[in-house]
Amino acid sequence: MNDSTVQQAVICADKYTDATDFKALAVLDGSDYELEYCSTDDTSWVTTSFNRMLQAVIDSDGSDIDTTLAQYIDIDSAIDYMIDTVLVEAADCISKNTLFATYDGV
């Protein structure tokens, strides 16, 4: 990632909340997630983009992974992350201590 006009960002789940459990929309002020990096001076798009993804997960019944959720989440990476988390018994990395990144603003 680099400082550019391309919308790139990294956020971190800081606390156990409904938002970090993907049950509510996020506030990127440290109360649930913290904005770690943004490639643009205007950071408002990060909250909008991340909440769009969260809302898709909240609204999903699981049958639309390939159509709806795949627009926002790299499904293969998410599966790999969950497998690794279970294998190393890192239970605190399911709803907390998780980094989310975008290289395209989505």
N, C-alpha and C positions, 0 to 999 in steps of 0.2 A: 504494500500500500504506500501511496505517496500523496503529497499535497498536490491536488489537481482539481480541475472542475468536475471530474468524474465523481459521482457520489459513492464514497467508500466510508465504511464505519465499522467500529467494533464496540459492542456493549457487553457488560458482564452482569450476570444475575448475582446480586449482593446479599439478598436476604430470602428467607422462606416466606413467600406471600402468595396470594391467589394468582397474581400476574406471573410469578416465576414458576407456578404450577400450570400455566397456560389456561387458567380459568377466569381471567380478567385482563383488561387492557393495562398497559404499562405506563409508568411515569418514570422518565429517565433522570431522576434527581437524586438517586441513591436510596430512595425509600424502597425500591424493588430492584431496579436496574440502574447501572451507572454507565454513562457514555464514556468510553475509554479513549476513543479516537474518532475523529471526523475529518475528512479531507477538505471540507468546505467551511467557510466562516459561518454560514447559516446552518444551524443544526436542527432546525424544526422538522425538516424532512425525515430525520432519523426516527423520531417518535411516530410520525405518521406512517412511515413504511413498516416499522416493527409492529405497530398496532394493527395494521392491515393483515399481517401474517398471523398475529395472535387471534384476530377475529375469525380468520379462515379456519384455524385449529378449533376454536370454540364452537363454531358452527358445523364442523365436520362430524359425520357419523362414522368415519373410518372407511367408507366405501369409495370416497373420492380422492384417495391419496394420489393416484396417477394423474388426475385431471386438475384438481383445485390446489391441493397442498404442494404439489411438485412445482407450482409457479413460485413458491416462496421458500421452500425448504429443499436442500439437497438430500433426498430421501436416503440414498445409499450411505452418505456420511452420517446422517442421524442414526441409522441402524448400527453402523460400525461404532459410533460413540456409545450407544446404549450397551452393546455387547462388551466393549472394553470396560465400561463403568461397572457392569455386573461382574466381570472376571476379576477385577482388582478390588471389588467390594468398596467402591467409592460412592457410597450412598449419598454423601453430601454433594455430589456433583450431578445429581439429577435435577434438583430444583434450585441449586445454588452453586456458585463457583463455576458457572458455565459461561463460555464466551460465544457470542453470536457475531458473525461478520457478514458484510455485504461488500461486494466489489462493483455492483451495478445499481445500487440504490433500491433494490428490491429485496 
